[in-house]
Amino acid sequence: MRETKVNKRAKFSIFERMTATSKFSAKRSKPNYFFSILGVALVLFILGILGWIAINAGKLEQYFKENIQVHAFIRENTPQKDIDSLKSYIDAQPYTRKSEFISKDMAKQLFIKDGNDWSKVIDGNPLHASIDFYVRSPYLNHDSLQTISTDLQQHLIVQDVTYPKAVVDQLNDNVRKAELILLVIVVCLSLVTIILIFTTIKLAMFSNRFLIKTMQMVGATRNFIARPFDLRAVVNGLISSGLAIAAITALIVWAEQAVPDLKALRDNMLLLGLFAALVFIGVSITFISTHRAVVRYLKMKLDDLY
């Protein structure tokens, strides 16, 4: 009987100690939430900057690809109506970004403008008229360009179709290398981001471990205990992503003021997609890591909490 009273008294003493500890930890949880929000925001900021760089790299790649010119040279003495018909055909193709007819006189003026003047050596104009057009970036590869060339040469008025093959090869090689490097960086940084966020949330939840265990000992269910922490995690994730988005927006505005050419690369839809992805990552990872931490402390024995 006496041993039973001693055991009850010991259990009550442990319960009192846990209650006092949980109250103390609850008071200290607010600073931890602050630092966890700040830590997650910094990680999302770095991830967002990398995403912005990737978007600009993609737009820059598209810009270079879509400024490579293809020349469809026209045979001599071709009627203008046939030339106009061919130009309309080229404009109607899905690969054409824009096209322009270059007459023999215009070709000569462009040639002279580049510092070449043969008028003292050769009489007449040996250059051919042409339809110069720019292809869209998905078609800037040898297979597509060869198909385009074969198709255009079926027209009787087309003498030849040329494009800078060496430039296309070098550009595609550089793009593949840059995409591979960027992919490796994104994957590595994403893994680091997930690990850092999980670690930050785990440290933030450490001070609440006694509060979680106390609620379990008084009979609260797992869902009842986890719900307020999960809701808090969602709010913290929204705050962290909001801070990261605000900092990224400020940096983009500053960068575009310092380098005005960056404004030409801006794609608002892709930026909105990036910001939505940051919100999703911030909320989902914060929620998952918080819920896992709560369940982990619920499964731990009392002595393991100390």
PyMOL commands that set and color helices and strands:
alter all, ss='L'
color gray80, all
select helices_A, chain A and resi 2-65+80-91+104-113+137-139+142-153+165-206+209-217+222-258+260-265+268-299+302-305
alter helices_A, ss='H'
color red, helices_A
select strands_A, chain A and resi 69-74+96-102+130-135+158-162
alter strands_A, ss='S'
color yellow, strands_A
deselect
rebuild
show_as cartoon
